[in-house]
Amino acid sequence: MSTPVLVVEHDEELVVATLNRPDKLNALDFELLRDLGVLVAELTSRPSATRPRVLIVTGSGDKAFAAGADIAAMSTMPPEEARAFSEFGQRVGRALEEAPFPSIAAVNGFALGGGAELALACDFIIASDRARFGQPEVGLGLVPGFGGTQRLVRRVGIGIARELLYTGAVIDAARAKTIGLANEVVPHAELLGKTKDIGRAIASKAPLAVATCKRLVLRGSDVSLDTALEAETLAFGAAFATKDAREGIDAFLARRPPKFQGQ
């Protein structure tokens, strides 16, 4: 049997998806992107009560989260195939963004090009102190194709995004945190454990409420403030119809931990 390019681990209410091409520094090709997209679609399709509370995406080995798209595979692509590859990668990124559960990128090493773009498609990033980030495509005569020119601006602001995109610079984890690209930097050996701790903290909250917060943040970033606030008001009222809201309020008043069911 061939080695899977994506290793999936279920850890109670968390799912850990490990990019598993260590000999290629977990470079992204059609197969790996397809498997990740299939996983996200399958998890999304589950009833709310049985979905994972958090998806963690990381890379195998100690060197790379994903060192980019597979340059060797791209070297023979005609323009129309390259465009299809870009569209495919963007669909996977959108699936992560729109999934009803949060995703966290646990960046354990190089996250360059498509690897940085995959991390950006996750809700936020926890970085090893060995992590390195960059969009080096201009050094190959190319541009980012999996959403980097758009998500990087939204994450770090237009000035810093322009600097990184135009220079192709690779930055370390400390600067990534300073500019808001990474939420936290932890010792390399503690990366997955720390990320799981954050995932479990999220998992302890009402999953429908978390999913609604995710949707409001995503949709609100592209509309006027008045429109976004109206959507928030509607969502606030709708939350009161859920069993989780009743459980949360009752548990608070009774001074006991809530038991959310995703209903």
Buried (B, 14 or more C-beta within 10 A) or exposed (E): EEEEBBBBEEBEBBBBBBBBBBEBBBBBBBBBBBBBBEBBEEBBEEEBEEBBBBBBBBBBBEBBBBBBBBBEBBEEEEEEEBEEBBEBBBEBBBBBBBBBBBBBBBBBBBBBBBBBBBBBBBBBBBBBBBBBBBBBBEEEEBEBBBBBBBBBBEBBEEEBBEEBBEEBBBBBBEBBBBBEBBBBBBEBEEBBEBBBEBBBEBBEBBBBBBBBBBBBEEBBEEEEEEEBEEBBEEBEEEBEEBEBBEBBEEBEEEEEEBEBBBB
